[in-house]
Amino acid sequence: MTLRMSYPKMLLWMAFSLAVAPLAIAQQYETHLSVDSVTVGDRFELTVVVGHDGVREAVFPHDLIPDSLHGAAFFALGDFEILGVRGEGGRDWPGGGRIDSVIYEATTFALDTARVAGIPVGLAQNGDTLTALSPPAFLRIGSLVPDDAAEIQELAELATFDRSWWPWVLGLLALAGVLYGLWRWRQQQEEEVVENEPSEPAIPPYQEALERLSSLQKEDFADPGRIKPFYVELTDILRTYVGRRTHVPALESTTRELLDRLRSSSSGTVLPDDVMNEIDNVLTHSDLVKFADLRPILEQTREMVDQTRTVIEGTESAYREEELRRERERRAAIEAAQYAPTGDKKGALQPETEEV
């Protein structure tokens, strides 16, 4: 995707590339944005295109994802909020094959950068649906702060009011009482959760996840009746490991809530972006199989096991590097404290003085 190219030229280039592609290629996917940067809340167009042999019927996200435009005001694709469908259609090519596309009206409330790891697109035939992800897309988010607000402005003078302070005092006291009550209630809830929380098994999270993956890999992927149970177990393995390693409630969170909690917690500074994207890809693909009744091809199912193993290994590697870094910093601080000048404190190491 080249965002510097104008939007009409981009669509013409895309149509030409799909038209001249050999028919031996089963399908091609494209993701395009009408702009390369927006401010928070601006609306833009998100176009998804699929080129295929024309035998199957293209199925786009608003028909694939549960609770999309058919049951709610909008739905989310990554950091993009889909507000509606601007247009949908396709055309046959004289040489064979077909190109189908949909144009969504979208907006975003992300900061700095908004992205989608991949948009699910299905190809349906006789009740069977094969699904794949289009290429990722991203937008730069511009600042809402005006140019003339670079410096801190002077404080305005306080206004004077000829009214009694007692209502305000009573109101603040009442608010403080409500907040204290809510805090105490939350503390009690957390204490109950800690008391009822089962003790973690002695096996480390990383070892447990790899052993469960090895057992899962022995499943018969060709059995249609085992597809959904397979993806349920796969996501449980990944979520259990991520939850134990990062101390984030992964099992109780939706895919989007989990990613938001990882980015907003200390894990956001530990996990690389590629590991975050792989977690998003595995969980999004699994959700489509479990909830949208999609039937992935055999090779995709095998690849999901390998991709999940890669996610777990990448997460473990990142956390071990972070632990080593913290240990080095701790040791350096201890050594610095031992050899630093400490005045008359007993026990501090003092430089030796030579007798005259």
C-alpha atoms as one frame of an Amber mdcrd trajectory, in Angstrom:
protein
   0.000   0.000   0.000   1.419   3.407  -1.006  -0.486   6.134   0.754   1.355
   8.898  -1.099  -0.448   7.921  -4.314  -3.759   9.703  -4.893  -6.859   7.672
  -4.078  -8.326   7.372  -7.663  -4.902   6.430  -9.073  -4.498   3.888  -6.310
  -7.783   2.161  -7.199  -6.886   2.168 -10.929  -3.482   0.622 -10.169  -5.106
  -1.971  -7.945  -7.692  -2.927 -10.567  -5.012  -3.190 -13.250  -2.736  -5.357
 -11.087  -5.571  -7.737 -10.278  -6.719  -7.848 -13.906  -3.356  -8.913 -15.314
  -2.537 -11.359 -12.484  -2.345 -15.008 -13.636  -5.466 -17.042 -12.987  -3.279
 -19.626 -11.272  -3.326 -17.328  -8.244  -6.397 -18.286  -6.222  -7.136 -14.872
  -4.725  -5.602 -11.478  -3.983  -6.544  -9.011  -1.241  -6.011  -5.254  -0.990
  -6.681  -2.669   1.740  -6.779   1.056   0.898  -7.481   4.266   2.794  -8.726
   7.515   1.284  -6.287   9.563   3.397  -2.899   9.020   4.992  -3.540  11.060
   8.162  -6.552  12.301  10.143  -7.372  13.944  13.431  -9.373  12.170  16.114
 -13.024  11.782  15.063 -12.496  12.619  11.354 -14.293  10.383   8.892 -12.557
   8.637   6.003 -13.095   5.778   3.578 -11.702   2.267   4.043 -11.792   0.117
   0.897 -11.345  -3.658   0.906 -10.867  -5.446  -2.443 -10.622  -9.156  -3.246
  -9.738 -10.633  -6.641 -10.655 -14.267  -7.159 -11.532 -16.840  -9.818 -15.252
 -15.961  -9.745 -16.432 -19.383  -8.597 -16.980 -18.292  -5.005 -18.881 -15.326
  -3.559 -17.014 -12.643  -1.625 -18.169 -12.095   1.975 -16.939  -8.904   3.677
 -16.523  -8.108   7.428 -19.985  -6.598   7.996 -21.447 -10.004   7.021 -18.738
 -12.078   8.753 -18.324 -10.482  12.177 -21.135 -10.977  14.746 -22.907  -7.824
  16.013 -21.717  -5.745  13.070 -23.892  -3.324  11.066 -26.855  -5.704  11.109
 -27.244  -5.535  14.892 -25.457  -2.402  16.096 -24.701   1.175  15.107 -21.088
   0.331  14.251 -18.347  -2.256  14.711 -14.583  -2.170  15.036 -11.765  -3.306
  12.760  -8.591  -2.841  14.793  -8.440   0.858  15.768 -10.977   1.801  13.051
 -14.638   2.286  13.968 -16.858   1.321  10.998 -19.888   3.627  10.776 -21.521
   2.277   7.632 -21.168   0.948   4.099 -20.656   3.601   1.396 -20.778   1.147
  -1.489 -20.373  -2.501  -2.392 -20.063  -4.223  -5.756 -17.861  -5.993  -8.233
 -17.253  -6.811 -11.864 -16.249  -9.791 -14.006 -13.137  -9.651 -16.167 -13.268
 -10.773 -19.822 -10.286 -13.074 -19.318 -11.919 -14.796 -16.370 -12.081 -14.053
 -12.658 -13.841 -11.359 -10.672 -13.029  -8.370  -8.476 -15.336  -7.529  -5.543
 -14.971  -4.552  -3.213 -16.650  -2.685  -0.379 -16.169   0.914   0.762 -16.727
   1.604   4.469 -17.218   4.960   6.142 -14.875   4.867   9.147 -13.459   6.994
  11.939 -10.904   6.506  14.722 -10.275   7.710  18.254  -6.732   6.344  18.571
  -3.748   8.494  19.486  -0.601   8.949  17.350  -1.317   5.990  15.029  -4.430
   3.981  14.155  -4.003   0.568  12.571  -5.727  -2.681  11.681  -3.613  -5.842
  11.569  -5.721  -7.408   8.823  -9.348  -7.340   7.663 -11.158 -10.718   7.418
 -12.599 -11.468   3.975 -14.410 -14.699   3.128 -15.047 -16.592  -0.094 -18.243
 -18.686   0.140 -19.478 -21.591  -1.968 -22.224 -24.123  -1.200 -22.303 -23.266
   2.496 -18.520 -23.435   2.950 -16.577 -20.251   3.650 -12.825 -19.837   3.350
 -11.458 -16.794   5.119  -8.228 -14.831   4.884  -6.893 -11.487   6.115  -6.227
  -8.529   3.860  -2.921  -6.619   4.276  -2.631  -4.369   7.366  -3.277  -0.625
   7.141  -2.448   2.354   9.318  -3.150   6.096   9.637  -1.185   8.852  11.294
  -3.225  10.806  13.846  -2.676  14.566  13.838  -2.661  16.716  16.965  -5.762
  18.615  18.010  -3.711  21.246  19.822  -3.660  24.518  17.825  -0.336  25.971
  16.691  -0.733  29.100  18.805  -1.096  27.034  22.002   2.588  26.114  22.247
   3.165  28.223  25.357   1.364  28.085  28.678  -1.132  30.895  28.953  -1.384
  33.192  31.957  -3.946  32.248  34.597  -7.120  34.266  34.530  -8.213  36.100
  37.627 -10.582  34.257  39.916 -14.159  35.384  39.685 -15.909  36.462  42.863
 -19.339  35.126  43.790 -21.684  36.551  46.377 -23.024  33.240  47.550 -22.658
  30.980  50.562 -19.955  28.280  50.631 -21.977  25.896  52.780 -23.782  24.146
  49.874 -20.428  23.513  48.220 -18.888  22.179  51.425 -21.837  19.863  52.032
 -21.749  18.704  48.430 -18.030  17.933  48.611 -18.507  16.025  51.858 -21.307
  13.995  50.307 -19.196  13.264  47.221 -16.270  12.226  49.424 -18.556   9.856
  51.319 -19.803   8.276  48.089 -16.272   7.867  46.740 -15.100   6.334  50.010
 -17.993   3.885  49.961 -17.203   2.867  46.396 -13.519   2.440  47.276 -14.335
   0.228  50.275 -16.725  -1.869  48.170 -14.074  -2.382  45.502 -11.491  -3.319
  48.123 -13.846  -5.969  49.515 -14.500  -7.335  46.019 -10.782  -7.612  45.326
 -10.183  -9.325  48.663 -12.908 -11.859  47.894 -11.395 -12.537  44.465  -7.961
 -13.097  46.006  -9.391 -15.446  48.638 -11.357 -17.480  46.086  -8.634 -17.454
  43.436  -7.198 -20.968  42.970  -3.480 -21.319  43.533  -1.393 -21.386  40.347
   0.095 -24.734  39.364   3.757 -25.288  40.121   4.595 -25.593  36.415   5.833
 -22.280  34.898   3.458 -20.567  32.406   5.862 -20.986  29.467   6.388 -24.714
  30.019   2.675 -25.308  30.574   1.749 -23.501  27.327   4.284 -25.445  25.218
   3.139 -28.793  26.648  -0.506 -27.980  25.911   0.413 -26.882  22.374   2.285
 -30.145  21.771  -0.784 -32.120  22.844  -3.066 -29.964  20.693  -0.837 -30.460
  17.648  -1.631 -34.190  17.758  -5.310 -33.487  17.045  -6.866 -34.627  13.773
  -7.140 -31.333  11.876  -9.044 -33.012   9.037 -12.045 -33.845  11.276 -14.662
 -31.055  10.746 -16.251 -31.830  14.100 -13.011 -30.972  15.918 -12.435 -27.549
  14.338 -14.323 -25.409  16.884 -13.068 -27.355  19.957  -9.551 -27.034  18.519
  -9.782 -23.219  18.281 -11.395 -23.000  21.735  -8.421 -24.883  23.226  -5.919
 -22.857  21.145  -7.211 -19.495  22.412  -7.428 -20.830  25.974  -3.742 -21.823
  25.814  -2.702 -18.395  24.526  -4.949 -16.414  26.898  -3.915 -18.493  29.942
  -0.228 -17.970  29.191  -0.596 -14.233  28.500  -2.687 -13.761  31.642  -0.207
 -15.577  33.904   2.868 -13.929  32.340   1.570 -10.345  32.177  -0.877 -10.435
  35.158  -3.684  -9.150  32.909  -7.198 -10.758  33.111  -6.915 -12.341  29.670
  -9.553 -15.078  30.095 -12.264 -12.590  31.149 -11.506 -10.053  28.381 -12.646
  -9.818  24.781  -9.923  -9.718  22.135 -10.020  -5.925  21.898 -10.186  -5.442
  25.683  -7.163  -7.718  26.123  -5.087  -5.787  23.577  -6.089  -2.444  25.136
  -5.146  -3.685  28.618  -1.784  -4.985  27.398  -0.960  -1.666  25.724  -2.049
   0.402  28.737  -0.194  -1.745  31.316   3.528  -2.293  31.839   3.363  -4.980
  29.143   3.019  -2.227  26.562   6.652  -1.251  27.190   7.896  -4.864  27.307
   6.195  -6.577  24.364   7.374  -5.560  20.853   4.806  -4.383  18.297   5.192
  -7.530  16.172   4.266  -9.733  19.159   1.199  -7.551  19.842   0.177  -7.867
  16.179   0.563 -11.661  16.244  -1.610 -11.902  19.374  -4.233  -9.817  17.545
  -4.042 -12.039  14.433  -4.379 -15.357  16.317  -7.286 -14.227  18.516  -9.143
 -12.460  15.667  -8.883 -15.496  13.380  -9.995 -17.817  16.207 -12.993 -15.565
  17.026 -14.171 -15.788  13.412 -14.023 -19.579  13.507 -15.731 -19.861  16.910
 -18.431 -17.214  16.500 -18.895 -16.636  12.735 -18.973 -20.369  11.904 -16.139
 -20.073   9.393 -14.318 -23.138   8.145 -10.617 -22.464   7.673  -8.550 -24.540
   5.282  -6.355 -27.305   6.723  -3.082 -25.443   6.195  -4.429 -22.369   8.048
  -5.254 -24.523  11.071  -1.746 -25.974  11.150  -0.242 -22.514  10.766  -2.297
 -21.254  13.731  -0.487 -23.698  16.040   2.919 -22.537  14.764   1.917 -18.875
  14.979   0.657 -19.326  18.559   3.947 -20.990  19.495   5.802 -18.021  17.951
   3.676 -15.571  19.980   4.367 -17.420  23.243   8.101 -17.692  22.540   8.301
 -14.001  21.585   6.449 -12.955  24.742   8.648 -15.152  26.949  11.819 -13.831
  25.311  10.731 -10.203  25.814   9.931 -10.728  29.503  13.161 -12.611  30.185
  15.175  -9.795  28.605  13.259  -7.290  30.753  13.987  -9.351  33.897  17.701
  -9.514  33.046  17.767  -5.749  32.460  16.126  -5.079  35.830  18.542  -7.458
  37.572  21.534  -5.687  36.014  20.159  -2.316  37.108  19.569  -3.626  40.652
  23.113  -4.966  40.930  24.557  -1.752  39.524  22.601   0.269  42.096  23.874
  -1.945  44.938  27.466  -1.593  43.772  27.105   2.164  43.374  25.697   2.436
  46.899  28.560   0.378  48.327  31.341   2.459  46.794  29.709   5.892  46.962
  30.984   8.401  49.614  28.805   8.005  52.730  30.404  10.411  55.249  30.728
   8.923  58.729  28.255   6.054  58.171  29.588   2.820  59.622  30.127  -0.100
  57.323  30.627   1.970  54.161  33.653   1.156  52.061  36.207   3.994  52.277
  39.203   4.449  49.967  42.483   3.388  51.610  44.837   6.200  52.722  48.589
   5.896  52.443  50.623   6.486  55.608  53.090   9.370  55.495
